[in-house]
Amino acid sequence: MKVFVTGASGFIGSHVVEQLVASGHTVTGLVRSSSAVEKVKALGATPIQGDFTNFELLRQSLSIMVSSANPNGFVKALEQDRAVISTICDVFVGTGKTFINSSGTLGNATADEFQRDNRDGHVKYSSAFKSGSHLNGVAEEGISTKEIAEFIGQKLGLETKSIAPADAEAHWGFLAVILQSGRSITSRYTREWTGWEPKGRSLFEDLEKYTF
């Protein structure tokens, strides 16, 4: 299949590109910098230099599109993601083309971006080509934001403490709503439907090796 990947040189995108190429797919990768062009070439894909807010470029994407780009700034990312998703889905409706959006989750679950070396992630993406469903690729379930904060605090030798919900907005700003959402994510359906099983490091094994 012909696959168009945004953020093709990034943390998620580069591994997805590598494994899609290895699986025999023809991959075109959208990148922003000249150095990223060379990285995507080395992965066996065809790079296109540009920005994922170039809607005309995105409209010309191939039969399958995987969005893994992540602009700087949380609010900016949300606004641009919404615009990109709307643009692509409007064009893809009725064409039989597939759009796959990548995102992380904050709350009572691990974020897929924190997880492992990501080399098993292509299994989920390949399976999602014909899925039409929401597939979660979390390897571990039920890990709270508090546990993550305490682990990082211990690594840095810093005290961690809980604050009252009423004080959360003053401390965290717009992130307070997300951190208090209490979302619990499961990958049970992903595993049952695709046969996927995570093979990488656990979240805390990853954080143990991380340089803060």
MDTraj code that builds the backbone (N, CA, C; nanometers):
import mdtraj as md
import numpy as np

residues = "MET LYS VAL PHE VAL THR GLY ALA SER GLY PHE ILE GLY SER HIS VAL VAL GLU GLN LEU VAL ALA SER GLY HIS THR VAL THR GLY LEU VAL ARG SER SER SER ALA VAL GLU LYS VAL LYS ALA LEU GLY ALA THR PRO ILE GLN GLY ASP PHE THR ASN PHE GLU LEU LEU ARG GLN SER LEU SER ILE MET VAL SER SER ALA ASN PRO ASN GLY PHE VAL LYS ALA LEU GLU GLN ASP ARG ALA VAL ILE SER THR ILE CYS ASP VAL PHE VAL GLY THR GLY LYS THR PHE ILE ASN SER SER GLY THR LEU GLY ASN ALA THR ALA ASP GLU PHE GLN ARG ASP ASN ARG ASP GLY HIS VAL LYS TYR SER SER ALA PHE LYS SER GLY SER HIS LEU ASN GLY VAL ALA GLU GLU GLY ILE SER THR LYS GLU ILE ALA GLU PHE ILE GLY GLN LYS LEU GLY LEU GLU THR LYS SER ILE ALA PRO ALA ASP ALA GLU ALA HIS TRP GLY PHE LEU ALA VAL ILE LEU GLN SER GLY ARG SER ILE THR SER ARG TYR THR ARG GLU TRP THR GLY TRP GLU PRO LYS GLY ARG SER LEU PHE GLU ASP LEU GLU LYS TYR THR PHE".split()
xyz = np.array([
    [0.0821, -0.1199, 0.0000],
    [0.0000, 0.0000, 0.0000],
    [0.0863, 0.1260, 0.0000],
    [0.0299, 0.2346, -0.0476],
    [0.0982, 0.3635, -0.0464],
    [0.0541, 0.4389, 0.0781],
    [0.1520, 0.4769, 0.1601],
    [0.1216, 0.5402, 0.2884],
    [0.1934, 0.6744, 0.2984],
    [0.1214, 0.7757, 0.3427],
    [0.1765, 0.9092, 0.3636],
    [0.1830, 0.9333, 0.5143],
    [0.3037, 0.9609, 0.5678],
    [0.3224, 0.9764, 0.7119],
    [0.3696, 1.1180, 0.7430],
    [0.2961, 1.1891, 0.8273],
    [0.3450, 1.3188, 0.8748],
    [0.4298, 1.2957, 0.9993],
    [0.5206, 1.3892, 1.0263],
    [0.6110, 1.3700, 1.1396],
    [0.6978, 1.2471, 1.1199],
    [0.7381, 1.2233, 0.9956],
    [0.8034, 1.0969, 0.9596],
    [0.9405, 1.0778, 1.0223],
    [1.0044, 1.1854, 1.0670],
    [1.1372, 1.1724, 1.1284],
    [1.1306, 1.1769, 1.2801],
    [1.0099, 1.1868, 1.3352],
    [0.9936, 1.2020, 1.4788],
    [1.0007, 1.0720, 1.5562],
    [0.9731, 1.0814, 1.6855],
    [0.9863, 0.9674, 1.7763],
    [0.8951, 0.8523, 1.7352],
    [0.7690, 0.8809, 1.7126],
    [0.6758, 0.7774, 1.6683],
    [0.6906, 0.7535, 1.5193],
    [0.6870, 0.8620, 1.4414],
    [0.6848, 0.8502, 1.2964],
    [0.8010, 0.7738, 1.2366],
    [0.9223, 0.7942, 1.2892],
    [1.0392, 0.7283, 1.2303],
    [1.0312, 0.5766, 1.2430],
    [0.9829, 0.5290, 1.3577],
    [0.9700, 0.3845, 1.3760],
    [0.8566, 0.3277, 1.2909],
    [0.7492, 0.4041, 1.2788],
    [0.6379, 0.3598, 1.1942],
    [0.6834, 0.3497, 1.0487],
    [0.7564, 0.4518, 1.0026],
    [0.8077, 0.4501, 0.8656],
    [0.8992, 0.3303, 0.8439],
    [0.9916, 0.3094, 0.9359],
    [1.0877, 0.2000, 0.9233],
    [1.0170, 0.0653, 0.9087],
    [0.9188, 0.0415, 0.9916],
    [0.8519, -0.0878, 0.9910],
    [0.7538, -0.1019, 0.8753],
    [0.6910, 0.0080, 0.8329],
    [0.6026, 0.0014, 0.7172],
    [0.6824, -0.0306, 0.5905],
    [0.7998, 0.0310, 0.5778],
    [0.8875, 0.0016, 0.4640],
    [0.9301, -0.1446, 0.4675],
    [0.9676, -0.1920, 0.5875],
    [1.0096, -0.3313, 0.6017],
    [0.8969, -0.4286, 0.5697],
    [0.7727, -0.3825, 0.5873],
    [0.6573, -0.4680, 0.5589],
    [0.6144, -0.4609, 0.4124],
    [0.6880, -0.3835, 0.3329],
    [0.6614, -0.3804, 0.1895],
    [0.5749, -0.2666, 0.1407],
    [0.5408, -0.1724, 0.2284],
    [0.4591, -0.0588, 0.1877],
    [0.5456, 0.0504, 0.1235],
    [0.4866, 0.1280, 0.0351],
    [0.5541, 0.2423, -0.0265],
    [0.5202, 0.3651, 0.0568],
    [0.6220, 0.4237, 0.1191],
    [0.5988, 0.5283, 0.2185],
    [0.6553, 0.6624, 0.1727],
    [0.5732, 0.7659, 0.1857],
    [0.6160, 0.9035, 0.1660],
    [0.6080, 0.9730, 0.3005],
    [0.7145, 1.0432, 0.3403],
    [0.7180, 1.1053, 0.4718],
    [0.7283, 1.2565, 0.4658],
    [0.6403, 1.3243, 0.5370],
    [0.6444, 1.4700, 0.5448],
    [0.7380, 1.5119, 0.6570],
    [0.8358, 1.5995, 0.6260],
    [0.9337, 1.6462, 0.7247],
    [0.9507, 1.7964, 0.7115],
    [1.0067, 1.8582, 0.8170],
    [1.0216, 2.0039, 0.8164],
    [1.1617, 2.0511, 0.7807],
    [1.2650, 1.9749, 0.8197],
    [1.4017, 2.0238, 0.8036],
    [1.4812, 1.9415, 0.7027],
    [1.5928, 1.9991, 0.6576],
    [1.6804, 1.9289, 0.5629],
    [1.7432, 1.8051, 0.6257],
    [1.7790, 1.8145, 0.7545],
    [1.8379, 1.6987, 0.8216],
    [1.7366, 1.5849, 0.8312],
    [1.6098, 1.6197, 0.8493],
    [1.5045, 1.5181, 0.8572],
    [1.4827, 1.4508, 0.7216],
    [1.5071, 1.5252, 0.6142],
    [1.4961, 1.4678, 0.4794],
    [1.5909, 1.3495, 0.4662],
    [1.7143, 1.3681, 0.5099],
    [1.8141, 1.2614, 0.5000],
    [1.7790, 1.1435, 0.5902],
    [1.7235, 1.1718, 0.7061],
    [1.6856, 1.0649, 0.7988],
    [1.5773, 0.9773, 0.7379],
    [1.4778, 1.0394, 0.6760],
    [1.3668, 0.9638, 0.6157],
    [1.4151, 0.8850, 0.4941],
    [1.5072, 0.9435, 0.4174],
    [1.5653, 0.8701, 0.3045],
    [1.6353, 0.7438, 0.3537],
    [1.7081, 0.7588, 0.4643],
    [1.7824, 0.6451, 0.5189],
    [1.6889, 0.5341, 0.5670],
    [1.5658, 0.5705, 0.6001],
    [1.4671, 0.4719, 0.6449],
    [1.4020, 0.3990, 0.5274],
    [1.4311, 0.4468, 0.4054],
    [1.3766, 0.3807, 0.2869],
    [1.2493, 0.4430, 0.2338],
    [1.2148, 0.5611, 0.2843],
    [1.0940, 0.6298, 0.2397],
    [1.1302, 0.7505, 0.1523],
    [1.0313, 0.8055, 0.0856],
    [1.0498, 0.9252, 0.0035],
    [1.0088, 1.0475, 0.0842],
    [1.1014, 1.1388, 0.1147],
    [1.0672, 1.2556, 0.1968],
    [1.0076, 1.3689, 0.1132],
    [0.9163, 1.4408, 0.1743],
    [0.8648, 1.5653, 0.1193],
    [0.8831, 1.6707, 0.2270],
    [0.9559, 1.7774, 0.1955],
    [0.9815, 1.8813, 0.2949],
    [0.8691, 1.9834, 0.2912],
    [0.8125, 2.0085, 0.4084],
    [0.7019, 2.1036, 0.4172],
    [0.6467, 2.1043, 0.5580],
    [0.5282, 2.1603, 0.5742],
    [0.4654, 2.1708, 0.7051],
    [0.3294, 2.1037, 0.7008],
    [0.2922, 2.0383, 0.8111],
    [0.1664, 1.9650, 0.8061],
    [0.0444, 2.0558, 0.8164],
    [0.0676, 2.1882, 0.8236],
    [-0.0443, 2.2815, 0.8109],
    [-0.0618, 2.3272, 0.6662],
    [0.0196, 2.2718, 0.5752],
    [0.0015, 2.2967, 0.4317],
    [-0.1116, 2.2066, 0.3837],
    [-0.2340, 2.2548, 0.3939],
    [-0.3507, 2.1716, 0.3684],
    [-0.3585, 2.1223, 0.2241],
    [-0.3103, 2.2027, 0.1305],
    [-0.3144, 2.1599, -0.0091],
    [-0.2258, 2.0379, -0.0298],
    [-0.1111, 2.0379, 0.0361],
    [-0.0202, 1.9235, 0.0289],
    [-0.0858, 1.7995, 0.0886],
    [-0.1520, 1.8170, 0.2028],
    [-0.2169, 1.7045, 0.2683],
    [-0.3323, 1.6491, 0.1856],
    [-0.4009, 1.7373, 0.1133],
    [-0.5127, 1.6915, 0.0297],
    [-0.4661, 1.5991, -0.0813],
    [-0.3388, 1.6109, -0.1175],
    [-0.2848, 1.5288, -0.2254],
    [-0.2212, 1.3998, -0.1724],
    [-0.2400, 1.3717, -0.0423],
    [-0.1798, 1.2528, 0.0172],
    [-0.2341, 1.1263, -0.0470],
    [-0.1653, 1.0160, -0.0221],
    [-0.1932, 0.8926, -0.0947],
    [-0.3074, 0.8152, -0.0307],
    [-0.3139, 0.6840, -0.0568],
    [-0.4314, 0.6074, -0.0163],
    [-0.4491, 0.5953, 0.1346],
    [-0.3400, 0.5989, 0.2089],
    [-0.3464, 0.5910, 0.3552],
    [-0.2611, 0.7028, 0.4129],
    [-0.3110, 0.7690, 0.5160],
    [-0.2336, 0.8750, 0.5795],
    [-0.2228, 0.8470, 0.7291],
    [-0.0994, 0.8501, 0.7824],
    [-0.0740, 0.8358, 0.9246],
    [-0.0226, 0.9693, 0.9769],
    [-0.0960, 1.0303, 1.0683],
    [-0.0561, 1.1596, 1.1231],
    [0.0141, 1.1387, 1.2564],
    [0.1455, 1.1677, 1.2594],
    [0.2209, 1.1559, 1.3852],
    [0.2992, 1.2828, 1.4142],
    [0.2665, 1.3915, 1.3450],
    [0.3361, 1.5186, 1.3659],
    [0.2913, 1.5813, 1.4972],
    [0.3816, 1.6582, 1.5595],
    [0.3515, 1.7206, 1.6873],
    [0.4126, 1.8597, 1.6913],
    [0.3341, 1.9647, 1.6624],
    [0.3879, 2.1003, 1.6654],
    [0.4211, 2.1426, 1.8076],
    [0.5066, 2.2423, 1.8206],
    [0.5460, 2.2909, 1.9523],
    [0.4302, 2.3668, 2.0164],
    [0.4140, 2.3487, 2.1472],
    [0.3102, 2.4203, 2.2193],
    [0.1813, 2.3401, 2.2259],
    [0.1321, 2.3131, 2.3460],
    [0.0169, 2.2244, 2.3619],
    [-0.1086, 2.2824, 2.2969],
    [-0.1395, 2.4091, 2.3264],
    [-0.2598, 2.4707, 2.2709],
    [-0.2506, 2.4782, 2.1196],
    [-0.1338, 2.5167, 2.0692],
    [-0.1129, 2.5230, 1.9252],
    [-0.1320, 2.3858, 1.8616],
    [-0.0830, 2.2833, 1.9295],
    [-0.0961, 2.1469, 1.8772],
    [-0.2421, 2.1069, 1.8655],
    [-0.3211, 2.1379, 1.9657],
    [-0.4631, 2.1038, 1.9625],
    [-0.5340, 2.1733, 1.8475],
    [-0.5060, 2.3020, 1.8307],
    [-0.5704, 2.3794, 1.7246],
    [-0.5315, 2.3275, 1.5867],
    [-0.4028, 2.2989, 1.5685],
    [-0.3563, 2.2529, 1.4378],
    [-0.4018, 2.1102, 1.4096],
    [-0.4014, 2.0256, 1.5126],
    [-0.4507, 1.8889, 1.4943],
    [-0.5949, 1.8895, 1.4462],
    [-0.6772, 1.9716, 1.5085],
    [-0.8186, 1.9777, 1.4712],
    [-0.8342, 2.0232, 1.3268],
    [-0.7557, 2.1244, 1.2878],
    [-0.7645, 2.1751, 1.1504],
    [-0.7192, 2.0708, 1.0493],
    [-0.6097, 2.0006, 1.0814],
    [-0.5568, 1.8983, 0.9909],
    [-0.6534, 1.7818, 0.9781],
    [-0.7040, 1.7331, 1.0916],
    [-0.7971, 1.6195, 1.0891],
    [-0.9224, 1.6533, 1.0102],
    [-0.9753, 1.7737, 1.0317],
    [-1.0946, 1.8163, 0.9583],
    [-1.0680, 1.8234, 0.8087],
    [-0.9526, 1.8784, 0.7715],
    [-0.9176, 1.8919, 0.6302],
    [-0.9075, 1.7558, 0.5624],
    [-0.8328, 1.6647, 0.6235],
    [-0.8122, 1.5335, 0.5632],
    [-0.9406, 1.4537, 0.5574],
    [-1.0155, 1.4522, 0.6671],
    [-1.1383, 1.3730, 0.6700],
    [-1.2413, 1.4252, 0.5702],
    [-1.2484, 1.5569, 0.5524],
    [-1.3402, 1.6132, 0.4533],
    [-1.3063, 1.5632, 0.3133],
    [-1.1756, 1.5538, 0.2846],
    [-1.1312, 1.5089, 0.1518],
    [-1.1479, 1.3578, 0.1365],
    [-1.1238, 1.2830, 0.2433],
    [-1.1245, 1.1371, 0.2358],
    [-1.2641, 1.0756, 0.2372],
    [-1.3634, 1.1486, 0.2855],
    [-1.4987, 1.0930, 0.2944],
    [-1.5462, 1.0438, 0.1581],
    [-1.5865, 0.9168, 0.1541],
    [-1.6397, 0.8592, 0.0311],
    [-1.5360, 0.8100, -0.0670],
    [-1.4066, 0.8215, -0.0322],
    [-1.3009, 0.7811, -0.1257],
    [-1.2470, 0.6419, -0.0952],
    [-1.2744, 0.5907, 0.0237],
    [-1.2179, 0.4619, 0.0624],
    [-1.0773, 0.4734, 0.1184],
    [-1.0250, 0.5971, 0.1260],
    [-0.8922, 0.6172, 0.1825],
    [-0.8979, 0.6074, 0.3349],
    [-0.7836, 0.5779, 0.3951],
    [-0.7756, 0.5600, 0.5405],
    [-0.6928, 0.6703, 0.6035],
    [-0.7449, 0.7292, 0.7114],
    [-0.6706, 0.8279, 0.7887],
    [-0.6501, 0.7742, 0.9290],
    [-0.5242, 0.7717, 0.9758],
    [-0.4918, 0.7244, 1.1099],
    [-0.4276, 0.8390, 1.1869],
    [-0.4872, 0.8757, 1.2987],
    [-0.4322, 0.9839, 1.3803],
    [-0.3658, 0.9267, 1.5050],
    [-0.2476, 0.9771, 1.5368],
    [-0.1742, 0.9331, 1.6559],
    [-0.1869, 1.0375, 1.7648],
    [-0.2114, 0.9929, 1.8876],
    [-0.2155, 1.0863, 1.9989],
    [-0.1777, 1.0131, 2.1266],
    [-0.1431, 1.0890, 2.2286],
    [-0.1107, 1.0311, 2.3580],
    [-0.2241, 1.0553, 2.4550],
    [-0.2143, 0.9953, 2.5729],
    [-0.3177, 1.0084, 2.6741],
    [-0.2540, 1.0437, 2.8072],
    [-0.3077, 1.1464, 2.8723],
    [-0.2653, 1.1828, 3.0071],
    [-0.3770, 1.1482, 3.1040],
    [-0.3423, 1.1050, 3.2230],
    [-0.4442, 1.0699, 3.3213],
    [-0.4037, 0.9440, 3.3924],
    [-0.4966, 0.8501, 3.4046],
    [-0.4678, 0.7272, 3.4775],
    [-0.4129, 0.6183, 3.3880],
    [-0.3476, 0.6554, 3.2821],
    [-0.2893, 0.5554, 3.1925],
    [-0.1563, 0.6070, 3.1424],
    [-0.0760, 0.5161, 3.0888],
    [0.0516, 0.5583, 3.0328],
    [0.0292, 0.6234, 2.8980],
    [0.1119, 0.7185, 2.8649],
    [0.1076, 0.7779, 2.7326],
    [0.1964, 0.6955, 2.6408],
    [0.1468, 0.6651, 2.5228],
    [0.2221, 0.5772, 2.4339],
    [0.3569, 0.6371, 2.3962],
    [0.3661, 0.7716, 2.3991],
    [0.4932, 0.8351, 2.3652],
    [0.6023, 0.8034, 2.4672],
    [0.5637, 0.7795, 2.5947],
    [0.6627, 0.7489, 2.6960],
    [0.7132, 0.6057, 2.6843],
    [0.6395, 0.5259, 2.6101],
    [0.6553, 0.3814, 2.6195],
    [0.7605, 0.3265, 2.5239],
    [0.8424, 0.2371, 2.5699],
    [0.9291, 0.1464, 2.4974],
    [1.0126, 0.2097, 2.3874],
    [1.0763, 0.1238, 2.3044],
    [1.1538, 0.1742, 2.1913],
    [1.0665, 0.1876, 2.0687],
    [0.9363, 0.1562, 2.0817],
    [0.8343, 0.1822, 1.9797],
    [0.8443, 0.0922, 1.8577],
    [0.9311, -0.0076, 1.8573],
    [0.9511, -0.0854, 1.7368],
    [0.8368, -0.1828, 1.7079],
    [0.7513, -0.2076, 1.8061],
    [0.6372, -0.2939, 1.7798],
    [0.5136, -0.2144, 1.7407],
    [0.5270, -0.0825, 1.7366],
    [0.4117, 0.0017, 1.7086],
    [0.3535, -0.0162, 1.5701],
    [0.4356, -0.0581, 1.4722],
    [0.3858, -0.0691, 1.3357],
    [0.2774, -0.1740, 1.3236],
    [0.2731, -0.2707, 1.4169],
    [0.1699, -0.3737, 1.4116],
    [0.0327, -0.3101, 1.4267],
    [0.0213, -0.2169, 1.5196],
    [-0.1057, -0.1482, 1.5400],
    [-0.1429, -0.0659, 1.4183],
    [-0.0454, 0.0041, 1.3608],
    [-0.0746, 0.0889, 1.2469],
    [-0.1178, 0.0072, 1.1261],
    [-0.0468, -0.1016, 1.0982],
    [-0.0829, -0.1862, 0.9851],
    [-0.2220, -0.2443, 1.0033],
    [-0.2539, -0.2855, 1.1254],
    [-0.3854, -0.3417, 1.1527],
    [-0.4940, -0.2359, 1.1412],
    [-0.4590, -0.1129, 1.1765],
    [-0.5572, -0.0053, 1.1734],
    [-0.5959, 0.0355, 1.0319],
    [-0.5177, -0.0056, 0.9313],
    [-0.5499, 0.0296, 0.7942],
    [-0.6918, -0.0124, 0.7568],
    [-0.7364, -0.1263, 0.8098],
    [-0.8686, -0.1772, 0.7763],
    [-0.9615, -0.1792, 0.8976],
    [-0.9202, -0.1130, 1.0030],
    [-0.9945, -0.1237, 1.1281],
    [-1.1185, -0.0359, 1.1333],
    [-1.1002, 0.0936, 1.1070],
    [-1.2109, 0.1860, 1.1238],
    [-1.2455, 0.2054, 1.2702],
    [-1.1522, 0.1760, 1.3590],
    [-1.1785, 0.1811, 1.5020],
    [-1.0730, 0.2628, 1.5751],
    [-1.0996, 0.2844, 1.7037],
    [-1.0064, 0.3543, 1.7913],
    [-0.9229, 0.2496, 1.8621],
    [-0.7944, 0.2408, 1.8293],
    [-0.7065, 0.1404, 1.8877],
    [-0.6084, 0.2066, 1.9845],
    [-0.6059, 0.1599, 2.1078],
    [-0.5115, 0.2110, 2.2071],
    [-0.3910, 0.1195, 2.2148],
    [-0.2725, 0.1793, 2.2081],
    [-0.1499, 0.1006, 2.2119],
    [-0.0764, 0.1121, 2.3430],
    [-0.1483, 0.1085, 2.4547],
    [-0.0819, 0.1186, 2.5846],
    [-0.0406, -0.0205, 2.6325],
    [0.0825, -0.0315, 2.6762],
    [0.1337, -0.1603, 2.7224],
    [0.0937, -0.1886, 2.8661],
    [0.0803, -0.0827, 2.9460],
    [0.0455, -0.0984, 3.0873],
    [-0.0781, -0.0159, 3.1182],
    [-0.1584, -0.0639, 3.2096],
    [-0.2828, 0.0043, 3.2430],
    [-0.2880, 0.0348, 3.3919],
    [-0.3576, 0.1417, 3.4261],
    [-0.3802, 0.1736, 3.5659],
    [-0.2669, 0.2460, 3.6359],
    [-0.1704, 0.3003, 3.5603],
    [-0.0626, 0.3780, 3.6218],
    [-0.1067, 0.5238, 3.6298],
    [-0.1105, 0.5789, 3.7487],
    [-0.1607, 0.7148, 3.7671],
    [-0.0533, 0.8196, 3.7425],
    [-0.0987, 0.9403, 3.7138],
    [-0.0071, 1.0533, 3.6987],
    [0.0706, 1.0765, 3.8278],
    [0.0061, 1.0524, 3.9413],
    [0.0726, 1.0683, 4.0707],
    [0.1921, 0.9748, 4.0826],
    [0.1751, 0.8495, 4.0422],
    [0.2849, 0.7534, 4.0490],
    [0.4021, 0.7962, 3.9607],
    [0.3692, 0.8488, 3.8428],
    [0.4742, 0.8946, 3.7515],
    [0.5488, 1.0129, 3.8126],
    [0.4725, 1.1084, 3.8685],
    [0.5340, 1.2272, 3.9298],
    [0.6233, 1.1883, 4.0469],
    [0.5767, 1.0945, 4.1285],
    [0.6559, 1.0522, 4.2437],
    [0.7843, 0.9820, 4.1998],
    [0.7761, 0.9044, 4.0944],
    [0.8947, 0.8354, 4.0430],
    [0.9980, 0.9367, 3.9936],
    [0.9509, 1.0352, 3.9159],
    [1.0417, 1.1382, 3.8636],
    [1.1002, 1.2220, 3.9773],
    [1.0150, 1.2550, 4.0752],
    [1.0624, 1.3317, 4.1899],
    [1.1715, 1.2582, 4.2650],
    [1.1546, 1.1284, 4.2814],
    [1.2556, 1.0479, 4.3486],
    [1.3862, 1.0465, 4.2700],
    [1.3747, 1.0384, 4.1375],
    [1.4944, 1.0397, 4.0528],
    [1.5701, 1.1714, 4.0658],
    [1.4954, 1.2798, 4.0822],
    [1.5570, 1.4123, 4.0873],
    [1.5882, 1.4570, 4.2301],
    [1.5471, 1.3761, 4.3272],
    [1.5693, 1.4148, 4.4658],
    [1.4802, 1.5288, 4.5090],
    [1.3609, 1.5352, 4.4515],
    [1.2675, 1.6430, 4.4823],
    [1.1458, 1.5896, 4.5559],
    [1.0927, 1.6714, 4.6458],
    [0.9714, 1.6336, 4.7182],
    [0.8503, 1.6479, 4.6264],
    [0.7594, 1.5533, 4.6316],
    [0.6341, 1.5646, 4.5570],
    [0.5189, 1.5698, 4.6562],
    [0.4152, 1.6426, 4.6207],
    [0.2994, 1.6529, 4.7094],
    [0.1732, 1.6713, 4.6258],
    [0.0633, 1.6318, 4.6843],
    [-0.0661, 1.6487, 4.6192],
    [-0.1215, 1.7866, 4.6554],
    [-0.2013, 1.8415, 4.5639],
    [-0.2680, 1.9688, 4.5924],
    [-0.4184, 1.9489, 4.5755],
    [-0.4948, 2.0318, 4.6411],
    [-0.6400, 2.0207, 4.6365],
    [-0.6915, 2.0516, 4.4948],
    [-0.7973, 1.9838, 4.4518],
    [-0.8541, 2.0109, 4.3192],
    [-0.8859, 2.1587, 4.2966],
    [-0.9282, 2.2259, 4.4033],
    [-0.9629, 2.3680, 4.3895],
    [-0.8411, 2.4541, 4.3571],
    [-0.7219, 2.4046, 4.3917],
    [-0.5993, 2.4812, 4.3671],
    [-0.5290, 2.4399, 4.2378],
    [-0.5824, 2.3379, 4.1719],
    [-0.5138, 2.2810, 4.0554],
    [-0.5005, 2.3808, 3.9409],
    [-0.6063, 2.4550, 3.9126],
    [-0.6017, 2.5474, 3.7989],
    [-0.4982, 2.6569, 3.8208],
    [-0.4901, 2.7072, 3.9444],
    [-0.3929, 2.8127, 3.9736],
    [-0.2504, 2.7613, 3.9564],
    [-0.2298, 2.6323, 3.9846],
    [-0.0952, 2.5748, 3.9764],
    [-0.0617, 2.5277, 3.8351],
    [-0.1561, 2.4593, 3.7692],
    [-0.1279, 2.3951, 3.6412],
    [-0.1847, 2.4685, 3.5199],
    [-0.2706, 2.5664, 3.5431],
    [-0.3320, 2.6343, 3.4292],
    [-0.4244, 2.5398, 3.3539],
    [-0.4243, 2.5483, 3.2200],
    [-0.5164, 2.4681, 3.1394],
    [-0.4902, 2.3178, 3.1522],
    [-0.3692, 2.2799, 3.1970],
    [-0.3384, 2.1379, 3.2141],
    [-0.4163, 2.0749, 3.3297],
    [-0.4703, 2.1576, 3.4184],
    [-0.5413, 2.1053, 3.5348],
    [-0.6595, 2.0181, 3.4931],
    [-0.7322, 2.0600, 3.3906],
    [-0.8487, 1.9838, 3.3445],
    [-0.8057, 1.8455, 3.2972],
    [-0.6940, 1.8401, 3.2243],
    [-0.6446, 1.7122, 3.1713],
    [-0.5962, 1.6224, 3.2850],
    [-0.5186, 1.6797, 3.3767],
    [-0.4607, 1.6002, 3.4848],
    [-0.5661, 1.5482, 3.5819],
    [-0.6808, 1.6146, 3.5878],
    [-0.7887, 1.5709, 3.6763],
    [-0.8943, 1.4867, 3.6046],
    [-0.8720, 1.4600, 3.4768],
    [-0.9761, 1.3921, 3.3994],
    [-0.9978, 1.2476, 3.4437],
    [-0.8923, 1.1838, 3.4975],
    [-0.9079, 1.0477, 3.5463],
    [-0.9422, 0.9467, 3.4389],
    [-0.8937, 0.9685, 3.3176],
    [-0.9237, 0.8769, 3.2084],
    [-0.8485, 0.7454, 3.2268],
    [-0.9167, 0.6368, 3.2080],
    [-0.8543, 0.5053, 3.2173],
    [-0.8572, 0.4399, 3.0801],
    [-0.7395, 0.4079, 3.0276],
    [-0.7278, 0.3560, 2.8920],
    [-0.6878, 0.2094, 2.8936],
    [-0.7508, 0.1317, 2.8076],
    [-0.7170, -0.0094, 2.7966],
    [-0.6823, -0.0445, 2.6521],
    [-0.5935, -0.1398, 2.6370],
    [-0.5578, -0.1873, 2.5028],
    [-0.6149, -0.3275, 2.4779],
    [-0.7127, -0.3680, 2.5595],
    [-0.7687, -0.5027, 2.5478],
    [-0.8207, -0.5288, 2.4068],
    [-0.8977, -0.4332, 2.3524],
    [-0.9529, -0.4523, 2.2185],
    [-0.8414, -0.4592, 2.1144],
    [-0.7402, -0.3736, 2.1291],
    [-0.6273, -0.3741, 2.0356],
    [-0.5603, -0.5105, 2.0331],
    [-0.5366, -0.5667, 2.1511],
    [-0.4692, -0.6962, 2.1603],
    [-0.5551, -0.8076, 2.1021],
    [-0.6853, -0.8063, 2.1342],
    [-0.7744, -0.9110, 2.0860],
    [-0.7943, -0.9018, 1.9350],
    [-0.8096, -0.7784, 1.8849],
    [-0.8448, -0.7607, 1.7438],
    [-0.7249, -0.7784, 1.6518],
    [-0.6065, -0.7336, 1.6967],
    [-0.4886, -0.7352, 1.6095],
    [-0.3872, -0.8428, 1.6467],
    [-0.3994, -0.8985, 1.7677],
    [-0.2991, -0.9939, 1.8128],
    [-0.1724, -0.9275, 1.8617],
    [-0.1770, -0.7947, 1.8772],
    [-0.0588, -0.7187, 1.9190],
    [-0.0259, -0.7426, 2.0659],
    [0.1021, -0.7597, 2.0950],
    [0.1508, -0.7658, 2.2308],
    [0.2758, -0.6787, 2.2404],
    [0.2827, -0.5893, 2.3392],
    [0.3994, -0.5017, 2.3532],
    [0.5247, -0.5806, 2.3871],
    [0.6360, -0.5388, 2.3271],
    [0.7626, -0.6094, 2.3491],
    [0.8713, -0.5191, 2.4065],
    [0.8404, -0.3911, 2.4204],
    [0.9427, -0.2972, 2.4643],
    [0.9535, -0.2862, 2.6156],
    [1.0281, -0.1859, 2.6596],
    [1.0467, -0.1620, 2.8020],
    [0.9166, -0.1144, 2.8669],
    [0.9056, -0.1348, 2.9968],
    [0.7913, -0.0818, 3.0709],
    [0.8090, 0.0686, 3.0878],
    [0.7027, 0.1358, 3.1297],
    [0.7086, 0.2803, 3.1494],
    [0.8183, 0.3191, 3.2473],
    [0.8218, 0.2535, 3.3629],
    [0.9200, 0.2919, 3.4653],
    [1.0609, 0.2487, 3.4273],
    [1.0751, 0.1432, 3.3499],
    [1.2068, 0.1073, 3.2970],
    [1.2554, 0.2156, 3.2016],
    [1.1625, 0.2704, 3.1233],
    [1.1965, 0.3789, 3.0316],
    [1.2362, 0.5038, 3.1078],
    [1.1576, 0.5374, 3.2102],
    [1.1867, 0.6565, 3.2892],
    [1.3167, 0.6425, 3.3678],
    [1.3478, 0.5205, 3.4082],
    [1.4718, 0.4952, 3.4826],
    [1.5933, 0.5294, 3.3979],
    [1.5836, 0.5086, 3.2667],
    [1.6953, 0.5342, 3.1767],
    [1.6954, 0.6772, 3.1236],
    [1.5862, 0.7502, 3.1492],
    [1.5713, 0.8840, 3.0927],
    [1.6558, 0.9854, 3.1696],
    [1.7152, 1.0795, 3.0973],
    [1.7934, 1.1865, 3.1595],
    [1.7058, 1.3109, 3.1750],
    [1.6757, 1.3470, 3.2978],
    [1.5871, 1.4616, 3.3238],
    [1.6692, 1.5895, 3.3353],
])
top = md.Topology()
chain = top.add_chain()
for i, resn in enumerate(residues, 1):
    res = top.add_residue(resn, chain, resSeq=i)
    for name in ("N", "CA", "C"):
        top.add_atom(name, md.element.get_by_symbol(name[0]), res)
traj = md.Trajectory(xyz[None], top)
